[in-house]
């Protein structure tokens, strides 16, 4: 009986901790804000985005005034950041280019004409009220052709101090990244 009471108490304590967690989704960017771009490929596979350790975690990271990167344990992205960002990027690229774009693994019988790999160096809300997304992307054609690479350093304003404003800024930054990759890497 004592073990049952202890187990029940532990389960209730864990449940109350989980009830305090707040999950934030990344809002969609209005399609009309994404300028169309013609590219040389009819299909693009987006590999899972590589993120730094602090951004790979589910907690929403912020840079503090002293330069440290910190995250609140109960303020979480609603999806795993690398998976969510990969899906966002694929969706935006599909809208911008009008071609077949999907995340890995490639879900179609034929192979994609190009693969896109994105390696993020920084992805966080800065102490100055901006959101920064920086890193490098690589485009690898499936058959012949020369691969392309490019650096990106995108900064967008965060409309307020809350997690939902950070999520909206991340959405805008990923949309800008998709536009840059389409214009500079896929044409």
C-alpha positions in Angstrom: 0.0 0.0 0.0 2.8 2.4 0.9 4.4 1.8 -2.5 1.1 2.6 -4.2 0.8 5.9 -2.3 4.4 6.9 -3.2 3.9 6.0 -6.8 0.6 8.0 -7.0 2.3 11.0 -5.3 5.2 10.9 -7.8 2.8 10.6 -10.8 0.8 13.6 -9.5 4.0 15.6 -9.0 5.1 14.9 -12.5 1.7 15.7 -13.9 1.7 19.1 -12.2 5.1 19.9 -13.6 4.0 19.0 -17.1 0.9 21.1 -16.7 3.1 24.2 -16.3 4.8 23.7 -19.6 3.7 26.0 -22.4 4.2 25.0 -26.0 4.5 27.6 -28.8 3.9 26.9 -32.5 5.5 28.9 -35.3 2.8 30.8 -37.2 2.7 30.5 -40.9 3.9 33.5 -43.0 1.3 35.0 -45.3 2.0 33.4 -48.8 1.7 36.8 -50.5 4.8 38.0 -48.7 6.9 35.3 -50.4 8.0 36.6 -53.8 8.0 33.9 -56.5 11.3 32.7 -57.9 11.9 30.5 -60.9 14.6 27.9 -60.3 16.5 25.4 -62.4 15.2 22.3 -60.6 11.7 20.6 -60.8 12.1 19.0 -57.4 14.1 19.7 -54.2 14.7 17.6 -51.2 15.3 19.5 -47.9 17.5 17.6 -45.5 16.9 17.9 -41.8 18.3 21.3 -40.7 21.3 21.1 -38.5 21.1 23.3 -35.4 23.5 24.2 -32.6 22.9 22.4 -29.3 20.9 25.2 -27.5 18.6 25.6 -30.6 18.2 21.8 -31.0 16.6 21.6 -27.6 12.9 22.2 -27.2 13.3 25.2 -24.9 13.1 28.6 -26.6 16.5 30.2 -26.3 17.3 33.9 -25.6 20.6 35.7 -25.3 20.8 37.5 -22.0 22.3 41.0 -21.4 25.6 39.4 -20.2 25.9 37.4 -23.5 24.8 34.1 -22.1 22.3 32.0 -23.9 19.5 30.8 -21.6 16.2 29.1 -21.9 13.2 28.7 -19.6 12.5 25.1 -19.0 8.7 25.5 -19.2 8.6 27.6 -22.4 8.9 25.1 -25.3 8.6 24.9 -29.1 5.6 22.8 -30.0 7.7 20.7 -32.4 11.3 19.6 -32.3 13.2 22.6 -33.7 15.2 20.8 -36.5 12.1 19.0 -37.7 9.9 22.0 -37.5 12.3 24.3 -39.3 12.9 21.7 -42.0 9.2 21.5 -42.7 8.8 25.3 -42.6 11.7 25.7 -45.1 10.2 23.0 -47.5 6.8 24.6 -47.3 8.1 28.1 -48.1 10.4 26.9 -50.9 7.4 25.1 -52.5 5.4 28.2 -52.4 8.2 30.5 -53.7 9.3 28.2 -56.5 6.1 26.3 -57.4 8.1 23.1 -57.8 7.9 19.8 -55.8 9.7 20.3 -52.5 9.6 17.9 -49.6 11.7 17.1 -46.5 13.8 14.0 -46.1 13.2 11.1 -46.6 12.1 11.9 -50.1 8.5 10.6 -50.3 8.2 10.1 -54.1 9.2 7.3 -56.4 11.6 9.4 -58.5 14.6 11.2 -57.0 14.7 14.9 -56.3 16.8 16.9 -58.8 18.6 18.7 -56.0 19.2 18.3 -52.2 19.3 21.3 -49.8 21.3 21.1 -46.6 21.2 23.9 -44.1 23.6 24.2 -41.2 22.6 26.8 -38.6 25.2 28.5 -36.5 22.9 30.8 -34.5 19.1 30.7 -34.0 17.9 32.8 -31.0 16.2 35.9 -29.7 18.9 38.5 -29.1 19.0 40.8 -26.1 18.6 43.8 -28.4 15.0 42.7 -29.4 15.9 41.0 -32.7 15.9 37.3 -33.8 19.0 36.1 -35.5 19.3 33.2 -37.9 22.8 32.6 -39.4 24.7 29.8 -41.0 25.4 28.2 -44.3 23.4 26.3 -46.9 24.5 23.8 -49.6 22.7 22.8 -52.8 23.7 19.5 -54.4 22.3 18.6 -57.8 21.4 14.9 -58.2 22.8 14.5 -61.7 25.9 16.5 -62.8 26.0 20.2 -62.4 27.9 22.2 -59.9 26.8 22.4 -56.3 26.3 25.8 -54.7 26.8 27.1 -51.2 25.9 30.4 -49.5 26.2 32.1 -46.1 23.1 33.7 -44.5 22.8 36.1 -41.6 19.2 37.1 -41.1 18.0 39.5 -38.4 14.4 40.3 -37.9 12.7 42.4 -35.2 10.9 40.7 -32.3 7.6 42.5 -31.8 7.6 41.9 -28.0 9.2 40.1 -25.1 7.0 37.0 -25.1 7.5 33.5 -26.7 4.8 34.0 -29.2 6.6 37.1 -30.6 9.8 35.1 -30.7 7.9 32.4 -32.7 6.6 34.9 -35.1 10.1 36.4 -35.6 11.5 32.9 -36.3 8.8 32.3 -38.9 9.8 35.5 -40.7 13.5 34.6 -40.5 12.9 31.1 -42.0 10.8 32.7 -44.8 13.6 35.1 -45.6 16.0 32.2 -45.6 13.8 30.3 -48.1 13.8 33.4 -50.3 17.5 33.7 -50.2 18.1 30.0 -50.9 15.7 30.1 -53.9 17.3 33.3 -55.4 20.9 32.5 -54.7 21.2 28.7 -54.4 18.6 27.2 -56.6 18.5 29.4 -59.7 
